[in-house]
Amino acid sequence: MPLSAGVYSTLENLAEIGCNTDFGGGRAKARRPLRRDGVRFKFVAVNGNQAIWGAVKLELRSPQNVNGIAADPQPDWSFDNLLSELDAIDKKLDASIDFPVPLPKRSLASKDSYRGTRGFVMHVPDHEIDYTDDDTEEEADYSTMVSGRRFACDELYMSDDSENEMPLQCHLMDKVGVAEGALHELTHELQLSVSEEVRSKISSLETELVNENEKFASSITKVDRDRELQQERERKFDLQYQRTIAEALDNHLTAVQRDHEHISQQEERRIRDDAAREEAKRKEKAFLEEKMRQEKIKAEEEARLKAEMAERAKAEAAAAERQAAEEAAAKLAAETLRSTAQNAVQDSKKTLGLPSSALDVKKEVQSSARNVIRASENALELEKRRRQIYEELSAKNKDLKVRANQDYHRHGQHIGRQIKTISATVENVRTRAEELVKLINSSGCPESISIQLFAEKIVSNCTNQRSSNAIFATSRVILLVTSKIPLAMDVLIAELNRVCIYTVPKHISYSEDVFKTKDAYFKAIGYEEENGKIESIDDYVERLSCYMKLYGAIVQTEVGGFQNLHGLREGWAWLARFLNSLPANLYTAVALHSFLEMAGFTLYRRYRNQFEKLLHIIARDFLNALKEGGSESWSAKLSKVKMSIRDYIESNQFKKEPKGLQLRGHLESNDFY
């Protein structure tokens, strides 16, 4: 039966300190070589056959007394006590050494050198061994006594005496009999069987534990795999669920959008229906309002027509009075000059004996007439020709109205409406011109009446225009209309000459011999009378400026493909006649400044240096001839217009294109009236 682990440990410890062991004395026969940590142990059988378990005598090769500590001479230890004591020693060693260090290995001496000395020898009596083993060959080989391995213990205190001289030997166990040995063997076998059973149980438990661990690991792996599969299935299910939700949401949103579109369509249809009803109501209301407005306008036009007829009668009377005054002044001047000339001729005849000449008398009369009416002969002739055309047209229209017994007031309203809606855009100018041409050529009204109405509406409307944009746009419409109806230009210029003598150009000087009162003089130069009172100087000057701006815009207007019957040539002639014939005063200064504002840029582009020379003459002669005097209001106006003309010349404003000369593609608000 194999020894326990505790016995092996004990034997190793004893062999490490170099002791000899005898099992019961006598020769021992080696049973089986045992190795533990490189040391061979041999169990021997006493009497050559059997190894008897019993009392084992261990002979120590160390002194019996070391440092005052002696071994027990009569040890009475059992095997269990030995094991417990060895375990206690191991525990003490483990407790005392935190980090146990293995014993250093010593180089063993050769076998021959220790042949004379023996290690520990285990003697077991053969009569106490009942042992059978299958390894019979191994027992035969070890039938002789075998020496144990010697271990050097250099650090131990060793006695110098030989082992034979040691008087004291101690035994770990006492010798026992066969019965006790058998009992001990049975006890040992029982212990071994129990230990084996425990080891087998532990081994089985360890095996089961390993199996359980493997099963647990495999179960864990399977659980992880199942969890991953479940997660994958859940992920796929979630993805499918999300896709289903998205499809359902998309279908729902599509349905909601479709419903909203349907509702919005219904709402739009309802709004359109409401708008149509509102539009119908608005149109009906507008129709009623327009009808009422037309009736009101008709009543106002009838009243205005009556007022215009009364004013026209007054104007004709004033014109007749002015003409009579002019004729009287001219006649008086002619008679005075004639008598003076006759006296001079008679004196010259008496003195020099020269014949008289009628041509000289005529020249003297004309030069004297210029003292009241200041104008060039060409200008007066052109004015006379235009006045004749205008008077003939007026007489013809009166006959037509009398014979037709029809009022063309509504036709004049249409013409006036087209003129009032002129704006500074290309499309508007083209449209207004076409409409006016259609109205003038309309079969519902004679052309002569339409031309006269056109000229009168243009002239009367210009006093309401304050911006240069509107005046330039009106001049373009005039050019487009008169290029197709040439008579309209002569009638329009004649109307301008009638309401403003400075468009001729012509000026009437005040003379007490010719004009009985100041009011008669004011009426002669164009002042208007309202409610028996002559208008103020401010109103007259402002109206004079409007007429001159319209005239200046007409002469400078140029449109490709259309001929201006009263263009730049007439404007240049007007400027030359003005500077040659008219005196420098407030009226002529306002007329000159207004004309230059509208026509100066175009005249400069056409005549260049010649126009600059005329401006130099104006700055040198005309402005210096303006003498301030009279009332404070008169002096302030004269100073203002003088400064404006000087600034126009000195700042070269004539080289800059005036605002509104070019038409725009669209209309900006508040640009006209």
Buried (B, 14 or more C-beta within 10 A) or exposed (E): EEBBEBBBBBBBEBBBEBBBBBBBEBBBBBBBEBEBEEBEBBBBBBBBBBBBBBBBBBBBBBBBEEEEEEBEEEBEBEBEEBBEEBEEEEEEEEEEEEEEEEEEEEEEEEEEEBEEEBBBBBBBBBBBBBBEEEEEEEBEEBBEBBBBBBBEBEEEEEBEEEBEEBEEBBBBBBBBEBEBBBEBBEEBEEBBEEBEEEEEEEEEEEEEEEEEEEEEEEEEEEEEEEEEEEEEEEEEEEEEEEEEEEEEEEEEEEEEEEEEEEEEEEEEEEEEEEEEEEEEEEEEEEEEEEEEEEEEBEEEBEEBBEEBEEBBEBBEEBBEEBEEBBEEBBEBBBEEBBEEBEEBBEEEEEEEEEEEEEEEBBEBBBEBBBEBBBBBEEBBEBBEEBBEBBEEBBEBBEEBBEEEEBEBBBBBBBBBEBBBEBBBBBEBBBBBBBBBBEBBEBEEBBBBBBBBBBBBBBBBBBBEBEBBBBBBBBBBBBBBBBBBBEBBBBBBBBBBBBBBBBBBBBBBBEBEEBBEEEBBBBBBBBBBBEEEEBBEBEBBBBBBBBBBBBBBBBBBBBBEEBEBBBBBEBBBBBBBBBBEBBEBBBBBBBBBBBBBBBBBBBBBBBBEEEBBEBBEEBBEEBBEEBEEEEEEEBBEBBEBBBEBBEEBBEEEBBEEEBEBBEBBEEEEEEBBE
